[in-house]
Amino acid sequence: MSSYIELKNISQSFQLNESTVTLFNDLNLSIFQGESYAITGPSGAGKSSLLMLISGLEKPTAGQVAYVKAEQRKTLDFLRADIGFIFQQFHLLPELTALNNVALPLKLRGDKQAINKALVWLDKVGLSQRKNHKPSELSGGEQQRVAIARALVFEPNFIFADEPTGNLDQKSATEIADILFACCQENNSGLVVVTHSAVLAQRAQHTFLLADGSLMDCSMAEAHNKQESNEMFRV
């Protein structure tokens, strides 16, 4: 059975100028390994906060996040070891080459094959010829490719991407999306993308809209609308 992340009755709020701001209340969601998800919604709705909760990098104000692996419930420490995170701002280390940026997560895990594995992943994202270049010598699209390779190099069960194409031109955005979905499919990784891009969101198997504190499954709504449309034509 595939691993999955389960959110039960999740709420998130924070204090601002002595008042409480609530982003969302009582959300329920399950994220399965090997499937892709897109979370859309207006700015300020809490999409990035929800992504941090799903990935186990932050704790909710209320509710529970569970990680089920090999049919056993694990602590969030296990989840953090099984995820890769791709940031909108890349967050590459400026003093390291592309190769060493990708190899870094493996080196921190004591993997003696870190450099060889990093070379393989740079080739997968089409950057083997740029392995010795530092981030300042790479375009935005190339930096995002390095960030993807870094997130996927240890083949995690889940990949989380916060606006991965938000800072890119349309051509680069399409190329990045192609690489991201292809690599996740190849490794049977679950993929969760936060995005304002309708084009990117439509590529996911499951699409959710976060707005006004609620999470709506757009995939189900689209299926329902399609069924109603088909019934109208049959009349």
C-alpha positions in Angstrom: 0.0 0.0 0.0 1.3 3.5 -0.9 2.2 5.9 1.9 -0.1 8.8 2.5 -0.4 12.0 4.6 -3.7 12.5 6.4 -4.9 15.9 7.7 -7.8 15.7 10.2 -9.8 18.8 11.3 -6.8 21.1 10.6 -7.0 24.8 11.7 -4.4 27.5 11.4 -4.3 31.0 12.9 -1.8 33.5 14.0 -1.7 36.7 16.1 -1.5 40.1 14.4 -1.7 43.3 16.4 -3.3 41.7 19.4 -6.0 40.1 17.3 -6.3 36.5 15.9 -6.2 35.9 12.2 -7.7 32.6 11.1 -6.5 31.2 7.8 -8.7 28.1 7.7 -10.7 25.9 10.0 -11.5 22.1 10.2 -9.8 21.1 6.9 -9.6 17.4 6.0 -7.3 16.1 3.3 -5.4 13.0 2.3 -2.3 13.1 0.1 -1.3 9.8 -1.5 2.1 8.8 -2.8 2.2 8.5 -6.6 -0.6 11.1 -7.1 -0.4 14.8 -8.0 -2.3 17.6 -6.3 -2.6 21.4 -7.0 -3.8 23.9 -4.4 -5.0 27.2 -5.9 -6.7 30.3 -4.4 -6.3 34.0 -3.9 -3.3 35.6 -2.3 -3.4 35.5 1.5 -5.8 32.5 1.6 -3.2 30.4 3.4 -2.0 28.2 0.5 1.7 28.2 1.5 0.8 27.7 5.2 -1.3 24.7 4.2 1.6 23.3 2.2 3.9 23.7 5.2 1.4 21.8 7.4 1.0 19.0 4.8 4.8 18.6 4.6 5.1 18.4 8.4 7.4 21.5 8.4 4.9 23.4 10.6 2.4 22.4 13.2 -1.3 23.3 13.0 -3.1 25.4 15.6 -5.6 22.6 16.0 -6.1 19.2 14.4 -3.8 16.4 13.5 -1.3 15.5 10.7 -0.6 11.8 10.4 2.0 10.1 8.2 1.1 6.5 7.2 3.9 4.4 5.8 3.9 0.7 5.2 0.5 0.7 6.9 1.9 2.1 10.1 1.4 5.5 11.5 4.7 7.4 11.8 5.7 10.6 13.6 6.2 13.7 11.6 10.0 13.2 12.0 9.7 10.3 9.6 7.7 12.4 7.2 10.3 15.2 7.1 12.9 12.6 6.1 10.7 11.5 3.2 10.0 14.9 1.5 11.6 17.2 -0.9 10.6 20.9 -1.0 10.9 23.3 -3.9 10.7 27.0 -3.1 9.6 29.8 -5.4 12.8 31.7 -4.6 15.0 28.6 -5.3 17.1 29.0 -2.1 20.3 27.7 -3.7 23.5 28.3 -1.8 25.3 31.0 -3.8 28.8 29.8 -3.0 28.2 26.3 -4.3 28.1 25.1 -7.9 25.0 23.5 -9.3 26.5 20.1 -8.8 27.3 20.7 -5.1 23.9 22.3 -4.5 22.2 19.1 -5.7 24.6 16.8 -3.9 24.2 18.7 -0.6 21.2 16.8 0.8 22.9 13.5 0.1 26.1 14.6 1.7 24.2 15.7 4.8 22.8 12.1 5.0 26.3 10.7 4.7 25.8 9.3 1.2 29.2 8.5 -0.3 27.7 8.4 -3.8 26.3 12.0 -3.5 28.3 13.5 -6.4 27.5 10.6 -8.8 23.8 10.7 -7.9 23.8 14.5 -8.3 25.4 14.2 -11.8 22.6 11.8 -12.8 19.9 14.2 -11.6 21.5 17.2 -13.3 21.4 15.3 -16.5 17.7 14.4 -15.9 16.9 18.1 -15.7 19.0 19.0 -18.7 21.8 20.8 -16.9 24.8 18.4 -16.9 26.7 21.0 -19.0 26.2 23.6 -16.3 27.3 21.5 -13.3 30.2 23.8 -12.5 28.3 27.0 -12.6 27.2 28.9 -9.5 23.6 30.2 -9.2 24.6 33.7 -10.2 25.7 32.3 -13.5 22.4 30.5 -14.2 19.1 31.9 -15.5 15.9 31.7 -13.4 14.7 28.6 -15.2 18.1 26.9 -14.8 18.1 27.7 -11.1 14.7 26.2 -10.7 15.9 23.0 -12.5 18.8 22.8 -10.0 16.2 23.2 -7.2 14.1 20.4 -8.6 17.1 18.1 -8.9 18.1 18.9 -5.3 14.6 18.1 -4.1 14.4 14.8 -6.0 18.0 13.5 -5.7 17.2 11.3 -2.7 14.0 10.1 -4.3 11.6 11.1 -1.5 8.0 9.8 -1.3 6.5 13.3 -1.5 7.5 16.5 -3.3 6.1 19.9 -2.3 6.4 22.9 -4.6 5.5 26.4 -3.6 4.8 28.5 -6.8 7.5 26.6 -8.7 6.8 28.5 -11.9 5.8 31.9 -10.4 9.0 33.7 -11.3 9.5 32.3 -14.7 8.5 33.2 -18.3 5.9 31.0 -20.0 8.5 28.9 -21.9 10.6 28.2 -18.8 7.4 27.6 -16.8 6.2 24.9 -19.2 9.7 23.2 -19.2 9.8 23.2 -15.4 6.3 21.7 -15.2 7.2 19.0 -17.7 10.3 18.1 -15.7 8.6 18.2 -12.3 5.6 16.0 -13.3 7.8 13.6 -15.3 10.3 13.1 -12.5 7.6 12.6 -9.9 5.9 10.0 -12.1 9.1 8.2 -12.7 9.9 7.9 -9.0 6.3 7.3 -7.9 6.4 10.4 -5.7 3.4 12.3 -4.4 3.4 15.8 -5.7 1.7 18.8 -4.1 1.9 22.2 -5.9 0.7 25.5 -4.7 0.1 27.8 -7.7 -1.7 30.7 -9.1 -1.3 29.2 -12.6 -4.5 27.6 -14.0 -2.4 25.9 -16.7 -0.1 24.3 -14.1 -3.0 23.3 -11.8 -4.8 21.6 -14.6 -1.9 19.2 -15.0 -2.5 17.7 -11.5 -4.8 14.7 -10.9 -6.5 16.5 -8.1 -7.2 20.3 -7.8 -8.3 22.1 -4.7 -9.4 25.7 -4.2 -8.5 27.3 -0.8 -10.7 30.4 -0.2 -12.5 32.0 2.7 -11.1 29.5 5.1 -12.5 26.4 3.2 -10.9 23.9 0.9 -13.0 22.8 -2.1 -12.2 19.7 -4.2 -12.4 21.2 -7.7 -11.8 17.8 -9.3 -15.1 16.5 -7.9 -16.9 19.7 -8.9 -15.6 19.4 -12.5 -16.6 15.7 -12.6 -20.1 16.7 -11.4 -20.4 19.5 -13.9 -19.3 17.2 -16.7 -21.9 14.6 -15.7 -24.6 17.2 -15.6 -23.6 18.4 -19.0 -23.7 14.9 -20.4 -27.1 14.3 -19.0 -28.4 17.5 -20.6 -27.2 16.3 -24.0 -28.9 12.9 -23.5 -32.2 14.6 -22.8 
